[in-house]
Amino acid sequence: MGFWISRVLLGVILTAGLIFEGASDGRLSILLALSLLLLVLNAIRLPGKLMNPAEFSEILLAAGLEAVSQYAVNPFFSLVYVALIFERAYGARIPVSRFQRDVGRGAVGFRWHAEENRQELSFFWIFLLVAGAAVKYGEILRRDPAYFDLGGAVQYLGLLAAVAVALRFAQGYRKERDELARLSKEIEVLSAINEQKRISRELHDALGHALTAQIMRLEMADHFLDAGKPGEAAEQVTSAKAEGRSMLRSVQEIVTTLRDPVWVRSDFEALAERGDTVALPNGKQTVRLDIVGDLSLLSPRANHVLYRALQESLTNARRHSNAEHVVAALTVEEGGGAELLVENDGPLVQAPVFPGNGLRGMQERVLSLGGTLNFGPVPGGGFRIEVSLPPQPQ
């Protein structure tokens, strides 16, 4: 119920009640004052702890209208209780604190800041409404005991309580619905963030691996040209071109499909073979890969995580270790679990090791499948990376 609709409706009920009274003496002034005070008090949203006393005052004002009425029953004043219930559940109010801040800043004129009244319609507040309505029947009993109808009073109070309780549960349903909508939005945002992270990792792993190999080949081509070996330089340039084409295919795969591909044994072996052709200043880096088990037992996600882990491990070995030998072993268990070990014989690495983007991306992938990642220097020289994945549902 919007702000203006609820205010107009309550004003119409109070005006009709005053007309029905037909009072022309001091009673009219009292009724008019009570009605205006109730209307104003119900329209504002007081800050902090003042809100609850204001709500209690609304009930007292409604009961006061009943007590001052010259009739035992004024049907319009009785409707005030129902209007207050709906107002409490769905109405809007003017937040006085914000209005005061605007006036304090010297604003010319003012804006209406009506906002939805989303506070809960508590059972205690419902009890106050029913108790306030009971005051009416107490006044009837005081004025004319013979007029009092116990059955009618019970029906009226029961109907008022039923309406209030129904609105209370409707409000609870609305609150749960809003909470569900909020959680759905959060899930949507988190899904988008996770997808962005996944694409970022894919681009880093795919491009980082290929660019590292390509740059090293081009550097070696310069080295061979300076040494007067154009044949070897041309060989490195040809290999760099092949790396560029492979890199382009990887980018197209990520951009167009955005799906985890299923890598076969030859794809894993190709990573090691490309390592064998990379020339280092002190010779070529040799890579030996042993695969034990059936790769088809792996889930698509585990397959992809292991491929990227091997790729990143070999890239790090070429980029940072200056190692001559890299040994990798991939073991697939019967249940679908897997172990990957990559170790190089580079120079001694001082601990602690702070992971870069590649190792962090590898760690995120492994942890997302409930696996473990261990990495660090090998005593005597070199670096080791160990990945362990539990069985995954296909």
C-alpha positions as CSV (number, residue, x, y, z in Angstrom):
1,M,0.0,0.0,0.0
2,G,1.6,3.2,-1.1
3,F,2.1,6.2,1.1
4,W,-0.5,8.5,-0.4
5,I,-3.1,5.7,-0.8
6,S,-2.8,4.6,2.8
7,R,-2.9,8.2,4.2
8,V,-5.9,9.1,2.1
9,L,-7.7,5.8,3.2
10,L,-7.0,6.4,6.9
11,G,-8.1,10.1,6.5
12,V,-11.3,9.1,4.8
13,I,-12.1,6.6,7.6
14,L,-11.5,9.2,10.3
15,T,-13.5,11.9,8.4
16,A,-16.4,9.6,8.0
17,G,-16.2,8.7,11.7
18,L,-16.3,12.4,12.6
19,I,-19.3,13.0,10.3
20,F,-21.1,10.0,11.7
21,E,-20.7,11.5,15.2
22,G,-22.4,14.7,14.2
23,A,-20.9,16.4,17.3
24,S,-20.8,20.1,17.6
25,D,-19.6,20.7,21.2
26,G,-16.2,20.2,22.8
27,R,-16.4,16.6,22.0
28,L,-15.8,17.4,18.3
29,S,-12.6,19.3,19.1
30,I,-11.3,16.3,21.1
31,L,-12.2,13.8,18.3
32,L,-10.7,16.1,15.7
33,A,-7.5,16.5,17.7
34,L,-7.2,12.7,18.3
35,S,-7.8,12.0,14.6
36,L,-5.2,14.5,13.3
37,L,-2.7,13.3,15.9
38,L,-3.3,9.7,14.8
39,L,-3.0,10.6,11.1
40,V,0.3,12.5,11.6
41,L,1.8,9.9,14.0
42,N,1.0,7.1,11.6
43,A,2.5,9.0,8.7
44,I,6.0,9.4,10.1
45,R,8.8,7.0,10.6
46,L,10.6,8.0,13.8
47,P,14.2,7.1,14.3
48,G,15.6,4.5,16.6
49,K,13.8,3.5,19.8
50,L,11.0,6.1,19.3
51,M,9.3,3.9,16.8
52,N,7.8,1.4,19.3
53,P,6.3,4.0,21.7
54,A,4.8,5.8,18.7
55,E,3.1,2.5,17.7
56,F,1.7,2.1,21.2
57,S,0.4,5.6,21.0
58,E,-1.5,4.8,17.8
59,I,-3.4,2.1,19.7
60,L,-4.1,4.5,22.6
61,L,-5.4,7.1,20.2
62,A,-7.7,4.6,18.4
63,A,-9.0,3.5,21.8
64,G,-9.4,7.2,22.7
65,L,-11.6,7.8,19.7
66,E,-13.8,4.9,20.8
67,A,-14.0,6.3,24.4
68,V,-14.9,9.9,23.4
69,S,-17.5,8.7,20.8
70,Q,-21.0,9.6,21.8
71,Y,-22.2,6.4,20.3
72,A,-21.7,2.9,21.8
73,V,-20.6,1.7,18.3
74,N,-19.1,3.9,15.6
75,P,-18.4,1.6,12.7
76,F,-15.9,3.9,11.1
77,F,-13.7,4.2,14.3
78,S,-13.8,0.4,14.4
79,L,-12.3,0.3,10.9
80,V,-9.3,2.3,12.2
81,Y,-7.9,-0.9,13.8
82,V,-8.0,-2.8,10.6
83,A,-6.5,0.2,8.7
84,L,-3.6,0.2,11.3
85,I,-3.0,-3.5,10.7
86,F,-2.6,-3.1,7.0
87,E,-0.6,0.1,7.4
88,R,1.8,-1.7,9.7
89,A,2.2,-4.6,7.3
90,Y,2.4,-2.8,4.0
91,G,2.4,0.9,4.5
92,A,5.0,3.6,3.8
93,R,6.1,6.4,6.1
94,I,8.2,9.5,5.9
95,P,11.6,8.9,7.5
96,V,11.8,11.9,9.9
97,S,15.6,11.6,10.4
98,R,16.3,12.1,6.7
99,F,13.9,14.9,6.5
100,Q,15.6,16.7,9.4
101,R,19.0,16.3,7.8
102,D,17.7,17.9,4.6
103,V,16.2,20.8,6.5
104,G,19.4,21.2,8.5
105,R,21.4,21.6,5.3
106,G,19.4,24.7,4.4
107,A,17.5,23.1,1.5
108,V,15.0,25.3,-0.2
109,G,11.7,23.5,0.2
110,F,11.8,19.7,0.9
111,R,11.2,16.4,-0.8
112,W,9.0,13.6,0.4
113,H,11.1,10.6,1.3
114,A,8.3,8.1,1.8
115,E,9.8,4.6,2.1
116,E,8.3,1.2,2.5
117,N,7.6,0.1,6.0
118,R,9.4,-3.2,6.0
119,Q,9.4,-3.8,9.8
120,E,7.8,-7.1,11.0
121,L,4.3,-7.2,12.2
122,S,5.1,-8.9,15.5
123,F,2.5,-10.9,17.4
124,F,3.0,-8.6,20.4
125,W,1.9,-5.7,18.2
126,I,-1.1,-7.8,17.0
127,F,-2.0,-8.4,20.7
128,L,-2.0,-4.6,21.3
129,L,-4.4,-4.1,18.4
130,V,-6.8,-6.7,19.7
131,A,-6.5,-5.3,23.2
132,G,-7.2,-1.8,21.9
133,A,-10.3,-3.1,20.1
134,A,-11.4,-4.7,23.4
135,V,-11.4,-1.3,25.0
136,K,-14.2,-0.4,22.7
137,Y,-16.4,-3.2,24.1
138,G,-15.4,-2.2,27.6
139,E,-16.8,1.2,26.9
140,I,-20.0,-0.3,25.5
141,L,-20.4,-2.4,28.6
142,R,-19.9,0.7,30.8
143,R,-22.5,2.8,28.9
144,D,-25.1,0.2,28.3
145,P,-24.6,-3.3,29.7
146,A,-27.7,-4.5,27.9
147,Y,-26.3,-3.5,24.5
148,F,-23.2,-5.7,24.9
149,D,-23.3,-8.8,22.7
150,L,-20.7,-11.3,23.7
151,G,-21.0,-13.3,20.5
152,G,-20.6,-10.2,18.4
153,A,-17.6,-9.1,20.4
154,V,-15.9,-12.5,20.1
155,Q,-16.6,-12.5,16.3
156,Y,-15.2,-9.0,15.9
157,L,-12.1,-9.7,17.9
158,G,-11.6,-13.0,16.3
159,L,-11.8,-11.5,12.8
160,L,-9.4,-8.8,13.7
161,A,-6.9,-11.3,15.1
162,A,-7.3,-13.6,12.0
163,V,-6.6,-10.7,9.7
164,A,-3.6,-9.7,11.7
165,V,-2.2,-13.2,11.9
166,A,-2.8,-13.8,8.2
167,L,-0.9,-10.6,7.4
168,R,1.9,-11.7,9.7
169,F,2.4,-15.0,7.8
170,A,2.0,-13.1,4.5
171,Q,4.8,-10.8,5.7
172,G,6.9,-13.8,6.6
173,Y,6.4,-15.3,3.2
174,R,7.3,-12.0,1.6
175,K,10.5,-11.8,3.7
176,E,11.5,-15.3,2.7
177,R,10.8,-14.5,-0.9
178,D,12.9,-11.4,-0.8
179,E,15.7,-13.3,1.0
180,L,15.5,-16.0,-1.7
181,A,15.7,-13.3,-4.4
182,R,18.7,-11.8,-2.7
183,L,20.5,-15.1,-2.4
184,S,19.7,-15.9,-6.1
185,K,21.3,-12.6,-7.1
186,E,24.3,-13.3,-5.0
187,I,24.7,-16.8,-6.5
188,E,24.4,-15.2,-10.0
189,V,27.1,-12.7,-9.1
190,L,29.4,-15.3,-7.6
191,S,28.9,-17.5,-10.7
192,A,29.9,-14.7,-12.9
193,I,33.0,-14.0,-10.7
194,N,34.0,-17.7,-10.8
195,E,33.6,-17.8,-14.5
196,Q,35.8,-14.7,-14.9
197,K,38.4,-16.3,-12.7
198,R,38.2,-19.6,-14.7
199,I,38.6,-17.7,-18.0
200,S,41.5,-15.7,-16.5
201,R,43.2,-18.9,-15.5
202,E,42.7,-20.5,-18.9
203,L,44.2,-17.5,-20.7
204,H,47.1,-17.4,-18.3
205,D,47.9,-21.1,-18.6
206,A,47.3,-21.3,-22.3
207,L,49.1,-18.1,-23.4
208,G,51.7,-18.1,-20.6
209,H,52.9,-21.6,-21.7
210,A,53.0,-20.8,-25.4
211,L,54.5,-17.3,-25.0
212,T,57.3,-18.6,-22.8
213,A,58.3,-21.2,-25.3
214,Q,58.0,-18.7,-28.2
215,I,60.1,-16.1,-26.5
216,M,62.8,-18.6,-25.7
217,R,62.9,-19.8,-29.3
218,L,63.2,-16.3,-30.6
219,E,65.9,-15.5,-28.1
220,M,67.8,-18.6,-29.2
221,A,67.3,-17.6,-32.8
222,D,69.1,-14.3,-32.1
223,H,71.8,-16.2,-30.3
224,F,72.3,-18.5,-33.3
225,L,72.4,-15.6,-35.7
226,D,75.0,-13.8,-33.6
227,A,77.0,-17.1,-33.6
228,G,76.8,-17.3,-37.4
229,K,74.4,-20.3,-37.5
230,P,71.5,-19.3,-39.7
231,G,70.3,-22.8,-40.1
232,E,69.7,-23.3,-36.4
233,A,68.2,-19.8,-36.2
234,A,65.7,-20.6,-38.9
235,E,64.8,-23.8,-37.1
236,Q,64.0,-21.9,-34.0
237,V,61.9,-19.3,-35.9
238,T,59.9,-22.1,-37.6
239,S,59.2,-23.6,-34.2
240,A,58.2,-20.2,-32.8
241,K,55.7,-19.8,-35.7
242,A,54.2,-23.2,-34.8
243,E,53.9,-22.1,-31.2
244,G,52.1,-18.9,-32.3
245,R,49.6,-21.0,-34.4
246,S,49.1,-23.3,-31.4
247,M,48.6,-20.2,-29.2
248,L,46.0,-18.8,-31.5
249,R,44.0,-22.1,-31.5
250,S,44.1,-22.1,-27.7
251,V,42.6,-18.6,-27.6
252,Q,39.9,-19.4,-30.1
253,E,39.0,-22.5,-28.1
254,I,38.7,-20.5,-24.9
255,V,36.8,-17.6,-26.4
256,T,34.4,-19.7,-28.6
257,T,33.6,-22.7,-26.3
258,L,34.5,-21.7,-22.8
259,R,34.3,-25.3,-21.9
260,D,36.9,-27.6,-20.4
261,P,38.1,-29.9,-23.2
262,V,39.0,-33.5,-22.6
263,W,42.7,-34.1,-23.2
264,V,44.0,-37.4,-24.3
265,R,47.3,-39.1,-23.8
266,S,48.8,-37.6,-26.9
267,D,48.0,-34.1,-25.6
268,F,49.9,-34.7,-22.4
269,E,52.8,-36.2,-24.3
270,A,52.9,-33.2,-26.6
271,L,53.6,-30.9,-23.7
272,A,56.7,-33.0,-22.9
273,E,57.8,-33.2,-26.5
274,R,57.6,-29.4,-26.9
275,G,59.8,-29.1,-23.8
276,D,62.4,-31.4,-25.4
277,T,62.8,-28.9,-28.3
278,V,63.4,-25.8,-26.2
279,A,67.0,-24.8,-26.3
280,L,68.6,-23.2,-23.2
281,P,71.8,-21.3,-23.0
282,N,73.6,-24.4,-21.5
283,G,71.9,-26.9,-23.8
284,K,68.5,-28.3,-24.3
285,Q,66.0,-29.1,-21.6
286,T,64.9,-32.7,-21.6
287,V,61.5,-33.7,-20.3
288,R,60.4,-37.2,-19.5
289,L,56.8,-37.9,-18.9
290,D,55.4,-41.3,-17.6
291,I,51.7,-41.9,-17.7
292,V,50.3,-44.8,-15.7
293,G,46.6,-45.8,-15.8
294,D,43.6,-45.0,-18.0
295,L,43.0,-41.3,-18.6
296,S,39.4,-42.1,-19.5
297,L,38.7,-42.9,-15.9
298,L,39.1,-39.2,-15.0
299,S,36.2,-36.8,-14.9
300,P,36.4,-34.0,-17.5
301,R,37.2,-31.5,-14.8
302,A,39.9,-33.6,-13.3
303,N,41.3,-34.3,-16.7
304,H,41.5,-30.5,-17.4
305,V,43.0,-29.6,-14.0
306,L,45.8,-32.2,-14.5
307,Y,46.5,-31.0,-18.0
308,R,46.8,-27.4,-16.9
309,A,48.8,-28.4,-13.8
310,L,51.4,-30.2,-16.0
311,Q,51.4,-27.3,-18.5
312,E,52.0,-24.7,-15.8
313,S,54.7,-26.9,-14.1
314,L,56.6,-27.3,-17.3
315,T,56.3,-23.6,-18.1
316,N,57.7,-22.7,-14.7
317,A,60.6,-25.2,-15.2
318,R,61.5,-23.5,-18.6
319,R,60.9,-19.9,-17.4
320,H,62.5,-20.0,-13.9
321,S,64.5,-23.1,-13.1
322,N,67.1,-23.2,-16.0
323,A,66.9,-27.0,-15.3
324,E,68.4,-29.5,-17.7
325,H,66.1,-32.3,-16.8
326,V,62.4,-32.4,-15.9
327,V,60.7,-35.6,-14.8
328,A,56.9,-35.8,-14.7
329,A,54.8,-38.8,-13.6
330,L,51.0,-38.9,-13.9
331,T,49.2,-41.8,-12.2
332,V,45.5,-42.5,-12.7
333,E,43.9,-44.8,-10.1
334,E,41.2,-47.3,-10.8
335,G,38.6,-45.3,-8.9
336,G,39.3,-42.1,-10.9
337,G,41.7,-40.5,-8.4
338,A,45.0,-39.2,-9.8
339,E,48.5,-38.1,-8.7
340,L,50.8,-35.8,-10.7
341,L,54.5,-35.3,-9.8
342,V,56.8,-32.8,-11.6
343,E,60.4,-32.4,-10.5
344,N,63.3,-30.6,-12.1
345,D,67.0,-30.4,-11.3
346,G,67.5,-26.7,-11.4
347,P,69.7,-24.8,-8.9
348,L,68.9,-24.7,-5.2
349,V,65.8,-22.6,-4.4
350,Q,65.7,-20.6,-1.2
351,A,62.5,-21.1,0.9
352,P,59.9,-19.8,1.4
353,V,58.5,-19.8,-2.1
354,F,55.8,-17.2,-2.9
355,P,53.5,-18.5,-5.6
356,G,52.7,-16.3,-8.6
357,N,49.6,-16.2,-10.8
358,G,50.3,-19.6,-12.3
359,L,50.7,-21.5,-9.0
360,R,47.7,-19.7,-7.5
361,G,45.5,-20.6,-10.4
362,M,46.7,-24.2,-10.2
363,Q,45.9,-24.2,-6.5
364,E,42.4,-22.8,-7.0
365,R,41.7,-25.5,-9.6
366,V,43.0,-28.3,-7.4
367,L,41.1,-27.1,-4.3
368,S,37.9,-26.7,-6.3
369,L,38.0,-30.5,-6.7
370,G,38.9,-31.3,-3.1
371,G,42.5,-32.1,-4.0
372,T,45.8,-31.0,-2.5
373,L,48.7,-29.1,-4.0
374,N,52.2,-29.2,-2.6
375,F,55.2,-27.4,-4.0
376,G,58.6,-26.3,-2.9
377,P,62.4,-26.7,-3.3
378,V,64.1,-30.1,-3.4
379,P,67.0,-30.5,-0.9
380,G,70.2,-30.3,-2.9
381,G,68.6,-28.3,-5.8
382,G,65.5,-28.3,-8.0
383,F,61.8,-27.8,-7.5
384,R,59.0,-30.3,-7.0
385,I,55.2,-29.9,-7.6
386,E,52.8,-32.5,-6.4
387,V,49.1,-32.7,-7.2
388,S,46.6,-35.1,-5.7
389,L,43.0,-35.4,-6.8
390,P,40.4,-37.6,-5.2
391,P,37.9,-39.6,-7.4
392,Q,35.4,-37.3,-9.1
393,P,31.9,-38.0,-10.3
394,Q,31.7,-38.3,-14.1
